[in-house]
């Protein structure tokens, strides 16, 4: 299965048979069909073969000396002097009167 995914990611050529009807007679013709590289298969292959290098989200771990701690402040950087928080509303657009 992994080999097929790799082949699809790189693109390949395959021998196929096409059928034609000419003047009521069925004609079989062997042809070479080209399948271009598939970007999705390429991404899938890379993420599964080397997840540390290609995954979307990287996890970084940090060690703290024993007995130490840290605080993450998630508050806004706004102060009371900045005024009230702005309201987040969707914009409204004027509409034409119905006739």
C-alpha positions in Angstrom: 0.0 0.0 0.0 2.8 2.4 0.9 4.5 1.8 -2.5 1.3 2.6 -4.4 0.9 5.9 -2.4 4.5 6.8 -3.3 3.9 6.0 -6.9 0.7 8.1 -7.0 2.6 11.0 -5.3 5.4 10.9 -8.0 3.2 10.3 -11.0 3.3 7.3 -13.3 2.6 5.8 -16.7 0.5 2.7 -17.1 -0.4 0.5 -20.1 -4.2 0.6 -20.7 -6.6 -0.6 -23.3 -9.1 1.6 -25.1 -12.1 0.4 -27.0 -13.3 2.1 -30.2 -16.2 1.4 -32.4 -15.5 2.1 -36.1 -18.1 1.3 -38.7 -19.8 -1.2 -36.4 -16.5 -3.0 -35.6 -15.0 -2.9 -32.1 -11.3 -2.0 -32.1 -9.1 -2.5 -29.2 -6.0 -0.3 -28.9 -3.3 -0.6 -26.3 -2.2 2.8 -25.1 0.1 4.4 -22.5 -1.8 6.6 -20.0 0.1 9.2 -18.0 -1.1 9.9 -14.5 0.5 13.2 -13.2 1.8 13.5 -9.6 -0.9 13.9 -7.0 -0.1 16.7 -4.5 -2.4 15.3 -1.8 -0.8 11.9 -2.0 2.6 13.6 -1.7 1.6 15.5 1.4 0.1 12.4 3.0 3.2 10.4 2.2 5.6 13.0 3.7 3.5 13.5 6.9 3.3 9.8 7.6 6.9 8.9 6.7 8.5 11.8 8.6 5.9 13.3 10.9 8.5 15.3 13.0 9.6 17.2 9.9 6.4 17.5 7.9 3.4 17.6 10.2 1.3 20.8 10.4 1.6 21.4 14.1 4.9 21.2 15.9 5.1 20.5 19.6 7.9 22.0 21.5 8.7 21.0 25.0 10.7 23.1 27.5 12.0 22.0 30.8 12.1 24.3 33.8 14.5 23.9 36.7 12.9 22.0 39.6 10.9 24.2 41.9 10.5 27.0 39.4 7.2 28.1 37.8 5.9 30.6 35.3 2.7 32.5 34.7 0.9 33.0 31.4 -1.1 36.2 31.3 -3.9 35.9 28.8 -5.5 39.3 29.4 -5.9 41.9 26.8 -3.2 44.6 26.5 -5.9 47.2 26.7 -6.0 49.6 29.6 -8.9 51.6 31.2 -7.6 54.7 29.3 -8.3 53.0 26.0 -12.0 53.3 26.5 -14.7 50.6 26.3 -14.2 47.4 24.3 -15.4 47.8 20.7 -18.4 45.8 19.7 -17.9 43.1 17.2 -20.8 43.1 14.8 -21.2 42.2 11.2 -21.4 45.2 8.9 -24.8 46.1 7.5 -25.3 47.3 3.9 -28.1 49.5 2.6 -30.7 47.7 0.5 -32.6 48.9 -2.4 -36.4 49.4 -1.9 -38.6 46.7 -3.3 -40.8 47.8 -6.1 
